[in-house]
Amino acid sequence: MPHKTNTNPKQTLKAGAIICPICCVELIEEEVDFEIDGAILHNVKLLRCPICQEEQFTPQQQQAIEEQLRRQET
């Protein structure tokens, strides 16, 4: 099955934008509630593709998740 790709040549990307590997569009930062290992984390930032909903984390976002998990353990 073919994937949707960005065919809009007029789209401009911000410097340093992270692109969806599937759709070739800029990922959008969102805040969500996120469950990991049975722990619910609130207001977790992630990057999501507006087309296919693929999710990714930046290294900074991963670090913030690890810090939230440590705070919940204590």
Secondary structure, 3 states (H helix, E strand, C coil): CCCCCCCCCCCCCCCCCCECCCCCCECEEEEEEEEECCEEEEEEEEEECCCCCCEECCHHHHHHHHHHHHHHHC
